């Protein structure tokens, strides 16, 4: 099992996170589409991991994808870990916070910008800071 810079017991994560955040960040859940507070949020600032505060995405990489979840075309270098996800009979790339290992969402190769990437992120996995 991989070691992260920030490690806590699942009991500690449950105490610190809301039930919805725990379900998504620690149990690899997904919020319903078009329900997250950052889906249509476009202020200038940065998006951080909701579990540990690690800076993950810049607001200038955020775009409206129409998929129902916050979408970014790039992550801050070294801040996101990529893991092959074969659940639900699909081949996807899961994205995790590289500092604490919390689940953020998935990245797809169908983005509209020159990166070609669409980081599909759960709002419950991130916090915004101006």
N, C-alpha and C positions, 0 to 999 in steps of 0.2 A: 504494500500500500504506500502511495506517495506521501511524503512529508511536506507540509506547507509551513511558511513562515509563521502563520497564525493558526494554531490548533487549539480546539476546545472540545470538551465532551459534548455529546448530543444533549445531555441534560442542561448544560450551560447555554447551548444554542437555543433550546426551547425557552429558557428563561428570558433571553435577550431579544428574541425575534417574535413578531406577532405570529399567531397560528398560520395565517396565509403565507407569510414570509418563510416560516420554517418549512411548510409543505413544499414550497417552490425551491428555495435556496438549498435546503438540506436533503429533501426527499425527491428532488428532480421533477417537481410538479410543473404544471402550466396553468396560467390564468386564462380565463375565457377571453376570446378575441374582443377587441373594442371596449374593454372594461378598465384597462390600466390607466393610471393618472398621467403617464408620460407618452401615451400613444400619439396624441396630437399636440405635444408640448414642444415649442421651438424657441425658447429663450436662450440667450448666450450664457455659456457656463460650461460646467463639466458634470459628467455622470459618474457616480461612485458606486462601489459595491455596497449594497444595503446591509450586508453582514459585517464587513470590516472597515469600510470607508476608503478602500483602495480606489484611486482614480483609474477609470476604465476607458471612457469615451469622451471626446470633445464634442461640443454642440455643433461645430461646423461639419461633423461627419454624419449628423442625423438627417434623415430624409423621410418623406411620406411615401410609404410603400403600398398602402392600401391593404396590407395583410392583417391589420388589427392589433399589431404589437409595435412597440418602438423599434425602429430600424436604423441601423448605422452602416456606413460603407467601409468603416475601418475602426480598429481598436488601437489604443495606445500601445506601442511596441512593448512586448514582454509582460503585459498586464493580464492577458487572457490566455488560458490553456485550451488546447484543442484535443478532443477525445472522440474516437469513433463510437457511434451510438447505433446499435443494431436492434433496438427495441421496436416493437410494433410492426415487425416485418419490413422495416425500412433501413436504409443506410444513410445516416446523417452524421454531421459533425457537431457534437455538443461543445458548448463554450462554458468554461469555468473561470472563476476568479483565480488567478495564479498565486495570490497571496493566502487565501483561506480555503480554496477548493469548492466554493459554493457554486451551484448551478445558476447560470444566467439565461440560457436559452440555447439556440442553435445558429450556425452560420451556413448560408447557402450561396451557391455560385450563380445567382440570378439578379445581382444588383445592377442598377441602371447607370452607375458612374464608372469611371475608368478602372476602379479597383475590381469591379465585377462581383463584389461581395455584398451580401445582405445579412448583417448580424441581427437576428430576430430575438429580441430580449424581452423578458417579462418585466413589467413596471415594478412589480414587487421585489425584483432582484437588484434594483438600482435606486439611488437617491440623487437628486439634482442639487448642485451648488452653483450659485451665480459667481 
